[in-house]
Amino acid sequence: MRYDTVIIGAGMSGLSAGVRLAYFEKSVCILERHTTIGGLNSFYRLRKRNYDVGLHAVTNYAEPGTKQGPLSKLLRQLRMKWEDFDLRPQLRSSIVFPDCALHFTNQFNFFVEQISAAFPQQIDGFRRLVARIAEHDALDLERSTLSARQVVSEYIRDPLLLDMIFCPLMFYGSATPHDMDFNQFVIMFKSIFHEGFGRPFDGIRLILKRLVKHFKALGGHLKLHAGVQEIRQTNGVATSVLLEDGTEIEADNVLSSAGAAETMRMVDPNAPLLKAEPGDISFVESISVLDCEPASLGHRDTIVFYSDSKNFHYERPNVPVDLRSGIVCSPNNFDYSQPLEDGRIRITALADPHYWLNLPEEEYVAAKDYWNSQIIQSALRHLPDFRPHVIDTDVFTPRTIRRFTGHVNGCVYGAPQKFVNGQTSVRNLYLCGTDQGFLGIVGAMLSGITIANRYLLK
C-alpha cells in the first residue's frame, strides 16, 4: 500500500503529527519498532504495578478552558478535549542549592516574589530578562543558534541565581553541556516557570491511549513491531521505507521522530550526520514504590531540582552517575481529588552513557542496585528518609533509554544542534521531535503538528 505520509516513531511527536494529518484525510501510517507506543515517554507494567518511563510532569500547564498558550493551541490543532489530558496542577516545586532555595508554583508571580526576596539586587535585571523572553519568537523555524548563558548573563549578574534558573531548564530540556540555545531556554522558561507543571491522574498512558484512539478513528494506520531498516531514495527523494521484516511501504513523504543521526543512518549508514554528532546527555533514574504517601513523611514538594555544589555542573560525568545534583519527583504531590494507588519517589541524576551502554550484561544488574542505593543516599539531603517504606523499586539507565528510543548514546534530548525547520538533505524526508527542537511533552506534540502543517498539508 502507498501512503501520503509514513511516520517513523509512535512517540508524542509522531502520534500528534499522525492525528493532524489524518484529520485532514491524509493517508498516514505510523511505524513503531517496539511493541508499545510512547518512545521515551512510554509506560510499562512490572510486578502488577504501572510505571511511567520518562514523564515527571507535563509542562505548559493551563487551567481547563484557557484560550491562550501552547496547551490550548495543541488541543485545538488535534481537535481534542481538556478531559483527554485530565491534567492536575502541581502543588509546589523547589530549586535547592547550598544556602539558598527558590520555590515555584504554576503562578509566575510567586516565583518573581521568591527571586525578589532572595536576590533583591537582581530583581530588576530579572524583570528585564522576562521582558526579553516575552518578545522572543520561539516558533521561528529559521532562527539562528545563540548561547542562552551569554544572553541571560546580560541581565543576571549573580552566578548563583544564574545557575538556579538554568538548573531545571537544563535538566528538562538541554542537549548541550553547560549551556542551551537561547530559543530552547525561552521555550523551557515559559513552559516551567510561566505555565508550570501538571500530570494526568493515570499517568502518561492516558494521553497516549487517547491519541492512538483518536488517530485510528480518523482512519490512520499504526504498525507496532515495525522497525525501519532503510529509507529508500532516488535522486534525493524518499520513495519508500524497508522494514526489518522485509516489507516495503511506499510513501510520498516520510516524517521521522527517530532523531537526526538515527534517521540519516536509515538513509545511508555512511551518510554525513547533517553536520551534527549525537548528544551524550543521559540519566539514571531510581523509582521507589512506598507503602505510604510521601507527604505523610513530611515531603510535600512536587519536584525538587537540587545541586549540592555551589556551581551547577551539567555535562556527561566521568563517573557512572553524578551525585552532585539531581531531581526528586513525587507523582503523588500533584493536586489530585483522590490519592494515587501507591506512593512514589523518583530520583534522577546525570549519568555516563558510555559506562552503562558498554557494561557487560552480567555486571549490569549489580551496577543498577549499587547506584540506586547511592542515588537515594545522596538525595536524602533533600527529603525525609523513606527507605523503611520502600516495597518495590526499579531503575532505568541510558541502556533503557536507548532501548525505548533508539537514540545513539541513550541521549534523552538528542543532538546539541537542532534542525528547527525540520528539513534534511532528502527533499521529502522531514524531522520532528527531539532533534527538531521543541522539547517537553507539549513541545514534542507541537513539533509533530508544526512540521505536518508546514510541509505535509499542502
N, C-alpha and C positions, 0 to 999 in steps of 0.2 A: 504493500500500500504506500501511496505517496501522501505526504502531509505538507500543509503550508509551512509549518514550523515544527522542528524537533527540538525539544529542550532537554539538555543533559543535566540531571540532578533534580531530585524531588525534595529539595530543602525549601526554606521560606521564600527565597527569591524565585526559584524555578516554578514552584506551585503558584505564586502570585502572578507571574508572567503568564502561566498557562490559563488561569482563570480569566485574566484580562483579555487574552486573545480569543478564548473560547466564547466569551460573552459577545464578541463581535463576529461570531460564526466562522472563525478561522479553524481549519482542521489542525489539531495540535496533539502531539504525542510527547509525554514526559517519560524519560528513561532514567531509571534508578538502579544502580548496580547492587544495592543491598535489598534485603527482603522487607525492609521497613523504610518509612519516609522520615524526612526531617534534617538529614545531614548532621551537622554539629548540634543543632537544636532538636534532637530527637528524644526518644524515651525508650525505656526497656523495663522488663519485669524480672525481678530476681528474688528468689525465696519468698514468693507471694506478695512482694511489695513493688510498687511503681516508682521508678526513678527518672528524673529529667537528666539528660546528658549535659546540655550547655546552659539551659536557662537558669539564671539567678533572678532576673526580673525583666519585664518588658519596659523599655524606656519610652519616652514620649507620652506618658500617661495623660489622659484627658477625661473629664467627667462625662458620663453619657449625655448625648445631645449637644455637645460642644460643636460649634460650627467651624472653628478655625483650628489650625495645627496639623501636623503630619498624620496623626491617627485618624482624625476626621477625614482628611483627604484620602487616606488609604481605604477607609470603609466605603467612601463614595466611589472610588475607582473600581473596587471589587464588587460593588453592589451587595455588601454585607451589612449586618446589623450590629449594634453595640453589644447585644447579648451573645453574638457569635464569639466575642473575645472575653466577655464576662470578667473584665479586669477589676481587681480590688486594689486600692491605693496602699502604698507603704505607710508605716507609722512614723518612723524617723530613722535616718541613716547618719553615719558619722565618718569623718576623716580624722584619724588619730596619729599624731606624730609625737615624738618626745616633748613633753612640757606644753603641748598645745592640741586642742581638739576643736573641730568645727562640726556642727550638726546641720542637717538639712532635711527638709520635707518636700512635699510637692507644691509648697508655697514659696516662690522665689524670694519674696521679701524677707522671709525668715532667715534665709541664707545670707542675704545682704546685711541684716542686723548682726548675725554671727561674725561676719568679717569686720564690720564697723566696731564691734566690741573688742575683738581680739587684735585687730590691726588698724587702729584709728588713723595712723598716718598714711595708710594705703587706700582708704576707702574712696577718696576722690579719684585716684587712678583706676580703681576697680570699676567705678561708675563710668568712667570714660571707656574702659575696655568693653563694658556691657553695651555701650552705645555703638562702638565699632563692630561688635558682633551682630547687633541688630541691623546694621546697614549692609552687612556682607551677604552676597547672594550665594548660598551654599549649593544651589541647584544648577549653577552654571556648569555645563558639561564641557566647556572649552577653557576652563581656568588653568592657570599655571601653578606649580608647586611653590609653597612658601613655608619657611620654618615657623611653626607656632611659637616656639620658645623665643625666637627673635622678635616676633610681633608682640607677644604678651609682655616681654621684658621692657618694652617701651612704656607700659602702663603700670606694671607691678615691679617695684624695686626690691622688695623684701624677698630673699631667696627661699625662705621658709613658706611664705604664702604662695609663692610661685609653684613650689613642689606640691603643696597641699591641693592646689587647684588642679594640677596636672595628674595627680595620683589616680583618682577614679576614672578620669577621661582616658588615660593611657591603659589602665587595667581593662577597661571595657571597650577599647577600640583602636589601639595603636599597633601597627606592624613595624614601627620604626624604633630602634633603640634610642633612649634618652629624649626623644622628641616625637612630634607628629606634624603632619601637614596642617597648615592653619585652617583649611577648609574642613578637615576632619575634626579639628579642635572645635570649630564653630558648631558643627553638627552634634558632637558629643556634649558640649557645654549646654546647648539648648535642650537636648533630649534628657540629660540627667538633672541639671540644676533648674532650668526654666520649667520643664514639664514634669520630670520626675519618674518614679517607678510605680509599676502596677504588676499584678500577677493574676492569672486565672486560677480560680479555686482548685480546679482539677489539673493544673499544670499545663505544659506545652501541648500535651496530647489533644486537649480540647480544640485549640486553634488549628492544629494540623489536620485533625479528622474533619473539621468543618470546611477547611479549604479543599480537601480531597472530595468531599461530598458535593460541594458546590461545583468543582471542576468537572466531575463526572456527570452531574445533572445538566451541565451546559454542553455535553457531548464530547468532552475531552477524553483522551485515552492515557492511562497510566500503566506502564510496564515495570514491574519490580523484578529484581534479579536479572537486570538487563544492562550489564556493563558495556560501555563503548570501548571497542578495541582500536578503532580508526575512524577519523573523519576524512572521507574521501573527497578529493577536489580535482577539478580540471581547469587549467588556465586561471588559477587563482580564485575559483568559485567552488564552494562546497556543493557537492551533488548528493551525497548520502552519508549515512553512518553505518559502520560494520560492527555488529555486536560480538561479544566474546563467544557466543554460541554459533557464530557464522551467519546469522540473519542480517540481511542488508535492508535498511529503511531509507527510502528516498525522501528528500525534503527541499523546498525552495529556499529555506533559511534554517540555520542552526543557531540556537542560543544556548550558551554553556554557562553554568554556575559552578563549574569544577575548579576554577582558578586559572589564571593566565598561563603559567608554566605547564600545568597539567593539561590544559586544553590544547596548547600548541604541540605538545608531545603526542597527542592523538592525531594531529595533522601530519607530523613528521617527527619521529623520535630524535632526529638530529637537527631539528629546526632551531633557529635562534629564539630565545625566550622573550621576544618583544622588548629586548634591551633591559630585562629585569630578572633578577635572580629571586628564587623563592625566599620568603622570610623564614626566620627561625625563632620567633617569639612563641613560646608554648608554655603549658601549665601542667601541674599535677593538682588534682582535687581530691580531698578526703570528704566522704559523705558519711555522717554518723546518724543512725536512727536511734531516737531516745524513747524511753518509756514515760516521758512527761513532756509538757510544753517548755521550751527554753525560758519563757517568761516566768515560769514558776521557780526557776533557779536564779532569777534576777537579770536575765539577759533579754532586753526588750527592743534593742535596735534591729531594724530590718537588715541592713547591710553595714558592715564596718570595713572601711579601707584603711589599712594601717601601714606605717613604716616605723620600725624600731631603731633606725639610724637617722641621724639628723638630715642627711641628704637622701632623697629618694632615688634608688637605683632601678632603672627599667631597662633590662637587657637580657640576653641569653646568659645565664650564670655559668661559671666554670666549675660548678659542683652540681650534683643531680637535682637538688632543689634549693632555691634561695630562701632561707628562713628569715631574712631581714625584713620582709614585707609580705603582705598578703591581703586576702579578702575573707571576711567571715559573713556568711549569708544564712539567715534563718527564714526559710519559706513560711514558717508559722507566723512571723511577725509582720504580716500584712493585715489590713483591716477587714477581716472576714466576719461574716454574721454567725459562723459556727466554727469550731476548731477543726484542724486537719486530722486525718486518720492517726497520725503519729507525729512525734517531734522530730525535727531535722536540724542538723548543723552541717553546713557545707563550708569547707575552708580551702581556699585556692592560693597557690603560690607559683611563682615563676620557676620553670624547670629547663634543664638542658636536654633538648630533644635528641641530640646525638647519643647521649648516655642511654636513654630509655629505648630508643629505636634499635640500638646495637647490642642491647643486653641479651645474653643467652637465655633461652626460654626457661631453663631450669633455675636461673637466678632471679627471674622476673617477679615471681610471686613473693619471694622473701624480701626483695627490694621494696615492693609496694608496702608490705607490712611494716618494714623498718621506717620508711619515710612517712608513712601515715602517722606513726607514733610521734615522729619528730615534728611534723607539721602541727599536730594537735598540741603538743607540749609548747611549741613556740607561740601559738595563738592564744594560749591560756592567759597571757598578759592582758588580753582584751575581752575576755568573757569568763564567767564562772567555770570551775572545773566540772564538766558534765560527764566525765569518763565513767563514773559509777552507774550512770543511767543509760549507757550505750547497750542496745540489744541487737544491733546489726550494723554492719559497715560495708562500704565499698570504696574503691579508689579507681580513678581513671587518670591516665598518663598521656604523654604525646603519642604513644603507641595506640591507645584507644582512639585518640583524635584522628590519627591517620586512617584507622580502620573505618571510622564513621564518615570521614570527609574525603579521603584520598589525597589530602594535601601533603605535598612534599614537606618533610621535617615535622609533620604534625603541627604545622603552624596554624594557629587559630585565626589570625587576622590576615592571612595571605601575604602577598609580596609588599614590601615597603612602597614601591612605586605603583600607583593605581592607574587604571585605564578608564578614566572618568567618562569618556564619550562611548565606551563600550565597544569600540571598533578594534579589529585585528587586521593582520596582513591579508587575510582571506576576506573577500568583499562582502559575503553574506553570512559570515560567522561572527557572532557578537558575544560579548561577555556581560554577565550580570552577577550580582552577589558580591562576595568578599573582595575580589580584585577590581570590581568596578568602582567601589569606594564608599557606598552607603552602608554603614555598619549598624549593629543592633538589630533586634527583631523587626521593628517597624522599618528601619532603614533598609534592611535586606529585602523586605517585601516591596518597598517603594523602588528599590533598584530594579527588580524584575519588571515592575509596571512601567517605570520610566523608559527603559530600553525597548520594551514592547511598543509603547506609544510612539517612540521616536522613529523606529526603523521597521516595525513589523505590522503596523496597522495602516499602511499606505495603500 
